Amino acid sequence: MTEKDRDTCALVETTDVLIIGAGPAGLWAMFEAGVIGLRCVALDALDRVGGQCTELYPDKPIYDIPAVPRCSAQDLVDRLLEQCAPFGFPIHLGQRADALERVGERWRVTSREGRIFDTAAVMIAAGNGAFEPQRVALPEAASLEGRSLHYAVRQAERFRGRRVLIAGGGDSALDWALALRGIATHITLLHRRANFRAAPATAAAVKAAEQAGQIDFVVGTLDALHETADVLTGARVKTLEGERELAFDELIALFGLVPDLGPIAGWPLDARAGRIPVDTSNYETALPGVFAIGDIALYDNKQKLILSAFHEGSLALRKAYAYAFPDRQRTHVHSSYDTALQKKLGQPTA
């Protein structure tokens, strides 16, 4: 143990696998780690689990999870958490991976917030990295954030009975314009162009809602926000015809997110445009014992599917096992016959 570690020994956590990212890929990897007998710790820069699924589109339906015909993104995350729960693995939120250091045959990862993880293997399941919303570039915006200016929708009920302006033209903006129709008293969608950057079916649904009088659509850009006694009352927007005043109570600005790998981009992983090359036999990076799965993994014919991330994590953990237990031969047992696993999961055994 180094002198630095002695000074912060209460923060040092030893594990077999450290998973960076608590989205669906990371959560599935936690479960799989438990299945094959690895200890596991996860950390995420966000303040809650779920990654992009819960940050961007918690209520959006997902149709391509095997044996689950339809579920929302939040449902999927909740089910994965339930699946992981019997193992009791810790998830540290609000912790951003900062430094990576090789110590003997193991890895030492330090978070920006000061936690130290001593681990046999590291699994990067960080999606597109930590991400920040593109903010409203107006002087009045900062004081309204978190009150009446929102960069994500966490609870739709928050907007019940309110007049809502949604600014943006991508899938998230259009999805929420449609989803909030029966909740908000009035919805206005503001986009700088008449054409949207969204799925054709979603764009068509918004056009139909506009024609039905359920949504107002304005082509223009925010020019100034109006507030009275720190309460948002509306905005001035610039349109092709000139300036126009819009009255509303809540502003949801969905201009997109800026992906940022942060310190991980500086690790010796040969990152390319925010993605990390891996060996597809085990999804190991150029560093022994460091793996990358999910959207962040780069290889030929890569498909950005949740299903692909589950597959990648399962294979990566088999190789990680060899780093955690180099002198132990792991024997594969189907879960149907694994009585030890069934006991861990609280299932009755024959």
Salt bridges, closest charged atoms under 4 A:
ASP5 OD2 - ARG108 NH1 2.33
GLU13 OE1 - HIS92 NE2 2.78
GLU13 OE1 - ARG115 NH1 3.82
ASP16 OD1 - ARG39 NH2 3.24
GLU32 OE1 - ARG318 NH1 2.67
GLU55 OE1 - ARG154 NH2 3.07
GLU105 OE1 - ARG102 NH2 3.89
GLU113 OE2 - ARG112 NE 3.25
ASP118 OD1 - ARG106 NE 3.04
GLU132 OE1 - ARG135 NH1 3.55
GLU145 OE2 - ARG135 NE 3.19
GLU157 OE2 - ARG160 NH2 2.70
ASP175 OD2 - LYS60 NZ 3.40
ASP216 OD2 - HIS186 NE2 2.70
ASP223 OD2 - ARG236 NE 2.80
ASP223 OD1 - LYS238 NZ 3.72
GLU243 OE2 - ARG236 NE 3.86
GLU245 OE1 - HIS226 NE2 2.71
ASP249 OD1 - ARG163 NH2 2.86
GLU250 OE1 - HIS150 NE2 2.79
GLU250 OE2 - ARG158 NH1 2.82
GLU250 OE2 - ARG162 NE 3.06
ASP260 OD2 - ARG96 NH2 3.28
ASP270 OD2 - ARG272 NH2 2.67
GLU284 OE1 - LYS319 NZ 2.72
GLU312 OE2 - LYS302 NZ 2.75
